[in-house]
Structure formats: C-alpha cells, structure tokens
Amino acid sequence: MRLILLGPPGAGKGTQSQRLVKKHGIVQLSTGEMLRAAVAAGTPIGQRAKDIMACGELCPDDVVVAIVADRIDQPDAKRGFILDGFPRTVPQAVALDRMLSAKGMKLDGVIELKVDANILYDRIANRVAEAKARGEALRADDNPDILRKRIEAYRVQTAPLVDYYRGQGVLGSVNGMAPIAEVAADIDQVLDPAPAKPAGKKAVSKTVALKRAVATKVVAAKGAGTGRQKSTAARPARASAGAGRGVAARGKTTLRKTKSRRG
Ligand code: ADP
C-alpha cells in the first residue's frame, strides 16, 4: 500500500502514520525526520537544509525529491509506504508521479487531514510541553513565530496538492479535529470501506454511522467529475460522482449500510 498523508503542521500526520505502519506492515517516510537526521549528522544535505528548516521555509524540491527517490528504493519500502511531509509542492508531486510510474507503481490513496489553523498552535504547544517533559531535544522550528511561517508555507505551497490529487481521483478527506481514534477509523473507512461483514460484526453506533455517511458525502462530492471508476450508469447520481479507485465508490457502501441499519 502506498499512501500520502496531507495536512498542515500539527494535523496529526505522524500519529496516524504510526498506526497505519503497524496496521499495514509498511514504512513511514517522513521527509521532516530524514532532513532532521541529515542536519544532526552534518551531511552536505543537512548543511543545506539546516537554516531553511529553522526559519520555517521549505527545502529545495530537488533536495527532497532526491532523498525520497533514494529512500523508496530501500528493501523495507518494498511492501509499501506512507509519505508524511512529502510531496509538499506541486513540482514535488509531479516528480513523485514520475518516480512511481518509472517503477511501475501507483498511489493507493492520498488522505487529507483537515484541521483549522487556529488549533494547530495549541497542538504544537502540547507537543513541545510533552517533549520537554520527556527530556527530549526540542525542534528548532517548534515555536509560535516559526509555526506561523510553516502554516503559511502549507497554505501557499502545499494546500494546492489537495486539488492536484482530487483531480487524480485518489483524494480522501477526513476531519483531523476529531479524537485520534475517530480520525483513525475515518481513514480506515476511506482506504478500505470493508465489505459488509457477516454476522457477529460489532454494530456501529448511529452517531458514528451518521458521521461516516456525512464524511462519505464530502468525499464523494469532492471527487465529483473526476471519477475513473467503472461504469456507474445504474447508480444514483451522487454515487456516480465519486472519486476514482473506489475511494468514494466504496464509501457509498457505507451510506447504504447506514440506511439499512437505521431501518
Ligand atoms: P511539520 O510538522 O511542519 O509538518 P516536518 O517535520 O514534516 O514538519 O518538516 C519540518 C521542515 O522540514 C519543514 O518546515 C521544511 O523546512 C522541511 N521539509 C520537510 N519535508 C519537506 C518537503 N517535502 N519539501 C521541502 N521541505 C521539507
């Protein structure tokens, strides 16, 4: 499975990546972590990246693309990977597309974690407090002034990727402000809206089912007109407006299930 997690700093990409890594037996490729490791090791890339990162700007595309190209060729990435923090610009996304198609690979999904900018400051403040409590070194860019620049960099340079991947029909959006477990469940739902399980399956509460149905509508609406799925002639109009590769098409199943559960 090959995934991308998209979202501003503090959106929860790292938290969700760790869980997906365990669940799918894939590796998390965080360009931020790779760059911090390069800075710590004082490699030529690290020397180039150090000041750029410390002031909250993005490192040059060519540097980051080269790191990722090298990393996804490693044996542990063969089963799949989650890209966390990459791509961050449209040229990076184009480079990734080229990279993958040259290897005969494709993306299974791009998950957007939608979060209001104003809660990100609290989240990063928490992350800093927790790191301090554990006696860990703090990140040079985890302070309010720099965070503002990182959020702005996301808005200007990275957010356009939402449209980019929506256009490819691989985007699924989830509410990143919900509790962690709920975000996790929504991601799972977008990635693998499991076929109805036979008897014995735990009932989903009405609230959860409803939220999923709403999220599904959002995903379906967002993918409107970009579908690459199989013939939808016999399906209702809303369903046929789904994103490709089944992201919305599968979500539709949830809608049906929801309805029947409500009786
Ligand atoms: P965040 O929590 O802000 O999302 P990351 O750990 O992903 O942080 O990245 C930290 C910094 O590393 C970024 O602000 C940027 O300077 C650099 N960086 C990470 N990934 C990329 C990338 N794909 N392109 C350019 N710069 C990057």
Boltz pocket constraint, residues with backbone or C-beta under 6 A from the ligand:
constraints:
  - pocket:
      binder: B
      contacts: [[A, 7], [A, 8], [A, 9], [A, 10], [A, 31], [A, 32], [A, 33], [A, 35], [A, 49], [A, 52], [A, 53], [A, 54], [A, 56], [A, 57], [A, 58], [A, 59], [A, 60], [A, 61], [A, 64], [A, 84], [A, 85], [A, 86], [A, 87], [A, 88], [A, 89], [A, 92], [A, 141], [A, 150]]
      max_distance: 6.0
